[in-house]
Amino acid sequence: EEDSTNSFICLLKKMKEVRLMEKVVEEKEEAFTDRMEALAEQWRELHARRAQLKAHVVKCGSTVKENERLRTQALKKAKEEKEQNTKKESELLGAKREMEALTKQHQKLSKKLLKYSLFKRYLENVVENSQFRDIEDLISFYKALVRTRKDLLQSQWGHRQLTEQATVLLRQLRAEREAEALQGRNELAQLRESLERARSDVAQWEGRCAELQDRDARKAMELKSLSMAIHSLFQ
């Protein structure tokens, strides 16, 4: 349906181009006809002037000098008119070639118009079997659908962009949390090692303290025995 609508739009454009081209061809043909008539009129005027000049030369042939002057003037006039006629013939040839090119382009556009007429009939059948008033209404509805689809695609693209950004941010946060957790685990392991060393040191100090207490107890017993012995000796 999208290809058909695009083809029909192209058909409308081609039909418009064909009408414009037909108008241009008609204008070129009219201009060509006007140029031909003007050229024919100039040729008639040229022959009339030549006849007048010839009659004037015959009539005024009293002196050789006057005849030479008139002859020179006539040759100059004939040369100028010949140059003008050559220029006009060149312009006429260019206009003819341009008209041939326009005719070929018109034929080409006519073939394309015939080719795209199938899509026009198809769209007309669609309009007849739908709620649309005409083909322009159908094309307007299609353009609105295209704009809606474009807006939807842009919205989906924006949603994907936000989702990707959120995913990247979540990955970064997760990596940071994992790094912090790893650092916490490392610190906890170090604290546990320190705790084990402290417990080992406490055990060692407790052992030494027990030994000191035993030694103090022995010293106290020895001191008590010595005191008793001294007391006995004193008595």
Buried (B, 14 or more C-beta within 10 A) or exposed (E): EEEBBEBBBEBBEBBEBBEEBBEBBEEBBEEBEEBEEEBEEBEEEBEEBBEEBEEEBEEEEEEEEEBEEBEEEBEEBBEEBEEEBEEBEEEBEEBEEBBEEBBEBBEEBBEBBEEBEEBBEBBBEBBEEEEBEEBEEBBEBBEEEEEEEEEEEEEEEEEEEEEEEEEEEEEEEEEEEEEEEEEEEEEEEEEEEEEEEEEEEEEEEEEEEEEEEEEEEEEEEEEEEEEEEEEEEEE
